[in-house]
Amino acid sequence: MSRRLRLLDLALLLLAGLLYWHLRQEWKQSHARESMLLHSTLAAAHVPGLAPLGKVDAVTAAQFADVATKDLFSPDRNPNVIVDPPKPPPEKPVPPFPVAHGVMLWDGAPPTIVLSEKAAGPQKGYHPGETIGPWTLVSLDSQYVDLGWDGKQFKKRIDELIDRTPIPEAPQPPPAAAAQPAAPAAAAAPTQTLSSASHSGPGQDAGGGFRACYSDDKSPEGSVVDGLKKVVSVTPFGTVCRWEPTK
């Protein structure tokens, strides 16, 4: 048993010596290669010189046009000038509406409205299709009137066109007038007769063959004078009196 152990120990010793020798040879070869690499020199390679650069042309401002029109930070930039569209012409001011004084709606006759261009202007009866100043009467009923101007149409309530300016009161007579002596009775008699007399019969022409009534006309409804018959009707504005043809 001891003999075998000695042989095994001897074999292991020989194996270790062989391994050491092999590693020693590898180290020597590696050291030799390293020394050869560090002490060796390479021949300098010949490098040809660089060719000269071509001549650069002078820079002009026109070459930067694309830089200005194609700006990466502002894609909407371009040389096109945006011209503002022309402003529309100012609208014409609407002229003053005519002043209404009454409406006459009779059977068998076209509707009539009494208008004047101003509150204190002359009054006249107008039918649809007629003009008063710049306005054209388009249509009419008991409450509304349609007026046309400059291709536009305005619908107004009749009571909006009525002049509601208060009538100024008559000035009071001066105190000195009261101290004046009274006129003789004979001279006052004709004045009293004229003031107490009332009008009767047809009044001012209202258009369409119709005539207006006097405010102090006392003739009864249905009276016939000069081929005209007195007719009294009730409207939203109150009682309206007119003289219309009997035929």
C-alpha positions as CSV (number, residue, x, y, z in Angstrom):
1,M,0.0,0.0,0.0
2,S,2.8,2.4,0.9
3,R,4.6,1.5,-2.4
4,R,1.6,2.6,-4.4
5,L,1.3,5.9,-2.5
6,R,4.9,6.7,-3.2
7,L,4.5,6.0,-6.9
8,L,1.4,8.3,-6.9
9,D,3.4,11.0,-5.1
10,L,6.2,10.7,-7.6
11,A,3.8,10.9,-10.5
12,L,2.2,14.1,-9.1
13,L,5.6,15.6,-8.5
14,L,6.6,14.9,-12.1
15,L,3.3,16.4,-13.4
16,A,3.8,19.6,-11.3
17,G,7.3,19.9,-12.7
18,L,6.2,19.5,-16.2
19,L,3.4,22.1,-15.8
20,Y,5.8,24.6,-14.3
21,W,8.2,24.1,-17.2
22,H,5.4,24.7,-19.7
23,L,4.3,27.9,-18.0
24,R,7.9,29.1,-17.9
25,Q,8.3,28.7,-21.6
26,E,5.0,30.5,-22.3
27,W,6.1,33.4,-20.2
28,K,9.5,33.7,-21.9
29,Q,7.9,33.8,-25.3
30,S,5.4,36.4,-24.3
31,H,8.1,38.6,-22.8
32,A,10.2,38.2,-25.9
33,R,7.3,39.4,-28.2
34,E,6.6,42.4,-25.9
35,S,10.3,43.4,-26.0
36,M,10.4,43.1,-29.8
37,L,7.3,45.2,-30.2
38,L,8.5,48.0,-27.9
39,H,11.9,48.3,-29.5
40,S,10.9,48.0,-33.1
41,T,10.5,51.1,-35.4
42,L,8.3,51.6,-38.5
43,A,9.3,53.4,-41.6
44,A,7.5,56.7,-42.1
45,A,4.9,56.6,-44.9
46,H,4.9,59.3,-47.5
47,V,1.7,61.4,-47.4
48,P,1.0,63.5,-50.5
49,G,0.1,67.2,-49.9
50,L,-3.5,68.4,-50.0
51,A,-4.8,69.9,-53.2
52,P,-5.5,73.6,-53.1
53,L,-9.2,74.7,-52.6
54,G,-11.1,76.2,-55.5
55,K,-11.8,80.0,-55.6
56,V,-14.9,81.0,-53.6
57,D,-17.2,83.5,-55.3
58,A,-18.2,86.7,-53.5
59,V,-21.5,86.3,-51.5
60,T,-24.5,88.4,-52.7
61,A,-27.7,89.3,-50.9
62,A,-29.8,87.5,-53.5
63,Q,-28.3,84.2,-52.4
64,F,-30.0,84.6,-49.0
65,A,-33.6,84.9,-50.5
66,D,-34.4,81.3,-49.5
67,V,-33.1,81.9,-46.0
68,A,-35.6,84.7,-45.6
69,T,-38.6,83.0,-47.2
70,K,-38.0,79.5,-45.9
71,D,-37.3,80.2,-42.3
72,L,-37.4,77.0,-40.2
73,F,-38.6,78.9,-37.1
74,S,-41.4,80.7,-39.0
75,P,-42.8,78.5,-41.8
76,D,-45.5,81.1,-42.6
77,R,-42.9,83.7,-43.6
78,N,-43.1,84.5,-47.4
79,P,-42.5,87.6,-49.6
80,N,-46.2,87.9,-50.5
81,V,-47.6,91.1,-49.2
82,I,-51.2,90.7,-48.0
83,V,-53.3,93.6,-49.1
84,D,-56.3,94.5,-46.9
85,P,-59.6,94.2,-48.7
86,P,-61.3,97.6,-49.4
87,K,-63.6,98.8,-46.7
88,P,-67.3,98.6,-47.5
89,P,-68.9,102.0,-48.1
90,P,-70.6,103.5,-45.1
91,E,-74.3,102.9,-44.9
92,K,-76.6,105.8,-45.7
93,P,-78.3,107.3,-42.6
94,V,-82.0,106.5,-42.5
95,P,-84.0,109.7,-43.2
96,P,-86.6,110.9,-40.7
97,F,-89.9,109.0,-40.9
98,P,-93.0,110.9,-41.9
99,V,-95.4,112.0,-39.2
100,A,-98.8,110.2,-39.1
101,H,-102.0,112.1,-38.3
102,G,-104.7,109.4,-38.9
103,V,-105.9,106.4,-40.9
104,M,-109.0,106.0,-43.0
105,L,-110.1,102.5,-43.7
106,W,-113.4,102.5,-45.7
107,D,-115.2,99.7,-47.4
108,G,-114.8,99.8,-51.2
109,A,-111.9,102.4,-51.1
110,P,-108.1,101.9,-50.8
111,P,-106.7,102.4,-47.3
112,T,-105.6,105.9,-46.7
113,I,-103.2,107.4,-44.1
114,V,-102.8,111.1,-43.5
115,L,-99.0,111.9,-43.4
116,S,-96.8,115.0,-43.4
117,E,-93.0,115.2,-43.8
118,K,-92.7,117.3,-40.6
119,A,-94.8,117.6,-37.6
120,A,-96.0,121.1,-38.6
121,G,-95.9,120.4,-42.3
122,P,-98.9,120.2,-44.7
123,Q,-101.0,117.0,-44.3
124,K,-102.2,114.8,-47.1
125,G,-103.8,111.4,-47.6
126,Y,-101.6,108.7,-49.1
127,H,-102.4,105.3,-50.6
128,P,-100.1,102.3,-51.0
129,G,-97.7,102.9,-53.8
130,E,-97.5,106.6,-53.4
131,T,-94.4,108.4,-52.1
132,I,-93.8,111.1,-49.5
133,G,-90.3,112.6,-49.6
134,P,-87.8,109.7,-49.8
135,W,-90.3,107.2,-48.5
136,T,-92.7,104.9,-50.4
137,L,-95.9,103.7,-48.8
138,V,-95.8,99.9,-49.4
139,S,-98.8,98.6,-47.3
140,L,-101.1,99.8,-44.6
141,D,-103.6,98.4,-42.0
142,S,-105.2,99.6,-38.9
143,Q,-102.1,99.2,-36.7
144,Y,-99.0,99.0,-39.0
145,V,-97.6,100.8,-42.0
146,D,-94.8,99.5,-44.2
147,L,-92.4,102.2,-45.6
148,G,-89.8,101.5,-48.3
149,W,-86.5,103.4,-48.8
150,D,-83.3,102.7,-50.7
151,G,-84.4,99.1,-51.4
152,K,-85.2,98.4,-47.7
153,Q,-88.5,98.0,-46.0
154,F,-89.4,99.3,-42.5
155,K,-92.5,98.2,-40.6
156,K,-93.6,100.7,-38.1
157,R,-96.5,101.0,-35.7
158,I,-98.8,103.9,-36.6
159,D,-98.8,105.2,-33.1
160,E,-95.0,105.4,-33.3
161,L,-95.2,107.8,-36.2
162,I,-97.7,110.1,-34.4
163,D,-96.2,113.4,-33.3
164,R,-96.6,113.6,-29.5
165,T,-94.9,116.9,-29.0
166,P,-97.1,118.9,-26.5
167,I,-98.8,121.9,-27.9
168,P,-97.5,125.0,-26.2
169,E,-100.1,127.0,-24.3
170,A,-101.2,130.3,-25.6
171,P,-99.4,133.2,-23.8
172,Q,-101.5,135.0,-21.2
173,P,-102.5,138.5,-22.1
174,P,-100.5,141.2,-20.3
175,P,-102.1,142.7,-17.2
176,A,-102.4,146.0,-19.0
177,A,-104.9,144.6,-21.4
178,A,-107.4,144.0,-18.6
179,A,-107.3,147.7,-17.8
180,Q,-108.3,148.7,-21.3
181,P,-111.9,149.9,-21.7
182,A,-114.4,147.4,-23.0
183,A,-115.3,147.8,-26.7
184,P,-118.8,149.1,-27.5
185,A,-121.5,146.5,-27.6
186,A,-122.4,147.4,-31.2
187,A,-118.8,146.6,-32.3
188,A,-118.7,143.3,-30.4
189,A,-121.8,141.9,-31.9
190,P,-120.3,141.1,-35.3
191,T,-117.4,139.3,-33.7
192,Q,-119.7,137.1,-31.6
193,T,-121.7,136.3,-34.7
194,L,-118.6,135.2,-36.6
195,S,-117.2,133.0,-33.8
196,S,-120.5,131.3,-33.1
197,A,-121.0,130.4,-36.8
198,S,-120.1,126.8,-37.6
199,H,-118.9,125.2,-40.9
200,S,-120.9,122.6,-42.6
201,G,-120.5,120.5,-45.7
202,P,-117.3,118.8,-47.1
203,G,-113.9,120.2,-46.1
204,Q,-110.4,119.7,-47.3
205,D,-109.7,117.1,-50.1
206,A,-108.3,113.9,-48.6
207,G,-107.5,112.2,-51.9
208,G,-109.4,109.4,-53.8
209,G,-112.5,111.6,-54.1
210,F,-112.9,111.8,-50.4
211,R,-113.1,115.0,-48.3
212,A,-112.5,115.6,-44.7
213,C,-115.0,117.1,-42.2
214,Y,-114.7,120.3,-40.3
215,S,-114.1,120.0,-36.6
216,D,-117.2,122.1,-35.9
217,D,-119.4,120.5,-38.5
218,K,-122.9,120.0,-36.9
219,S,-124.6,118.3,-39.9
220,P,-126.0,114.9,-39.0
221,E,-124.4,111.6,-40.3
222,G,-125.8,110.6,-43.7
223,S,-126.2,114.2,-45.0
224,V,-125.6,114.6,-48.7
225,V,-124.0,117.8,-50.0
226,D,-122.7,118.3,-53.6
227,G,-122.9,114.5,-54.3
228,L,-120.9,113.6,-51.1
229,K,-122.4,111.7,-48.2
230,K,-121.2,112.3,-44.6
231,V,-120.0,109.0,-42.9
232,V,-118.7,108.7,-39.3
233,S,-116.7,105.6,-38.3
234,V,-114.8,104.5,-35.2
235,T,-111.0,103.7,-35.5
236,P,-108.3,102.9,-33.0
237,F,-107.5,106.6,-33.1
238,G,-111.1,107.7,-32.3
239,T,-114.0,108.8,-34.3
240,V,-113.2,109.6,-37.9
241,C,-115.5,111.7,-40.1
242,R,-115.4,111.8,-43.9
243,W,-117.4,112.8,-46.9
244,E,-117.5,110.1,-49.6
245,P,-119.0,110.0,-53.1
246,T,-122.6,108.7,-53.1
247,K,-121.9,106.8,-56.4
